[in-house]
Amino acid sequence: YKSNLFSMKTKLIHNLATAAMMLLATIVATGCNTYSDNPANASKNLTDAEKADLLERAYVYALPLMLMDATYIHMTNVVEPVGQQAPPNRLIHARVLANANTKEVVTPNVDTNYTQVMMDLSGDALVLRLPHTDRFCLAQILDAWSNCIAAPVATDIEGEYGYYCFTGPKFKGDVPANMTHIASPTDHVWMLLRTVCKGKEDLSNVHAIQDEMRTYMLNDFLTTGAEYTGKGTYNPDYDFKAPVDYIMTMPMDKFFARANELMLTNPPAKEDAEWLADLKRINVGPGLKFDASIFGSEAETLWKNLVTNIIAITTPRSQQFVKPNGSWQFYGEPIAEFGTEYYYRALIAVAALAANPVSVAVYPRANVDADGQHLNGNHRYRLHITSDNWPETKPYGFWSVTLYGEDNFLYDNEQNRYNITDRDNWKRNDDGSLDIYVSHEPDTDHPDNWLPAPADDFHLIFRIYNPVDRIAHNEWTMPIITRLD
């Protein structure tokens, strides 16, 4: 769910918006206090403009937490594992690669097979076993606020297996010395593990890696060694197709009641204390009782405007983090490690939830050619990569250029070719450079280097996993996209 699995359908993204009450809370070094302040008293000295501003800030602050929660309850809403759902603390494996029929998520990744775990660390700690691999196999670990807190790599494992112990904020026990300790600041944790796949003929090798993965509750691991096989529960209220659908239709009262509840077990960071002190004025925060009536007759209008315009609200406040590079641009630091950049965190949650830090991957996107004209399959294009400006990666890294239609899905074509990758049998030029050709009509002169496009507008995403520093920091020249007709 890339952006991950968070089913961010384009039409919903444009309809989303931010409207909710300011998150009220006071964070102390030892944890979160709860409050029972009367909302009317807390907000009685605020002007209407101040209330509207606090509401926007509260919605922006809480939205990532709520989207992560909606994803959690959707993915765990089963009694036994089925498809891309499983009870908490149990593994979910994607056994096939995405194709043109993949419609669950936008801009699906065709490079890797996902393995996921939705962790509940409110009780015991969780142990994850990963096998050593000689290919890219990286586990992105997200806390409940959508921050990446760790990214263990299976190629770094010494010996046959590596063991990782995940603990929540209330954990008091000891972590075995032979395990890597990953301490989460929140009870809910999402692991998205990507294993690179070289195509259908390579799937059996990926499956063999996935089959060696295990989860255990720490107490079971230390006593019986039994793999975790606990059952989940099913609630028809959580049988929605996309987390964003569920969140964007929530009334203001319900949204903030849930957010305030979540903040008790998924406490805000200490660095959020200043914001939370402000948000307390509209009773948003850990354990607080939110009441939309403080906004009077304008409550519904304020809420609708926020939810409808969240992209427009967060984009200007995030523009400084966009990294332009010719026809391309990507979201740069502090993506996935947001700190107090709440507007940026909210934008990424809506548009690309579960994005990686740039040290792990960058995803430059191009909508236009070198002349600034929108890409359209009725024309022919060449992407030129010079031999001295290769998309270089660290060991086990890889790159790909994937084409998507304006609907953000893969283009259905007879060749079932959705991207050009560093694993393909393309032909280099005599000088060592590489040309990738893109068009709707087949390129019979360069069949191995041709990427099929629809007879309509499209865009490209250049994924680079485990990039070298100069690429991660945008200190290189992206491939030039030249229109040939």
Buried (B, 14 or more C-beta within 10 A) or exposed (E): BBBBBBBBBBEBBEBBBBBBBBBBBBBEEEEBEBBEBEBEEBBEEBEEEBBBBBBBBBBBBBBBBBBBBBBBBBBBBBEEBEEBBBBBBBBBBBEEBBEBEBBBBBBBBBBBBBBBBBBBBBBBBBBBBBBBBEBBBBBBBBBBBBBBBBBBBBBBBEEEBBBBBBBBBEBEEEBEEEBBBBBBBBBBBBBBBBBBBBEEEBBEBBBEBBEBBBBBBBEBBEEEEEBBEEEBEEEEEBEBEBBBBBBBEBEBBEBBBBBBBBBBBBBBBEEBBEBBBBBBBBBBBBBBBBBBEBBEEEBEEBBEBBBBBBBEBBBEBBEEBEBEBBBBBBBBBBBBBBEEBBBBBBBBBBBBBBBBBBBBBBBBBBBBBBEEEEBBBEBBBBBBBBEEBBBBBEEBBBBBBBBBBBBBBBBEBEEEBBBBBBBBEBEEEEEEBBBBBBBBEEBEEBEEBBBBBBEBBBBBBBBBBBBBEEBBBBEBEBBBBBBEE
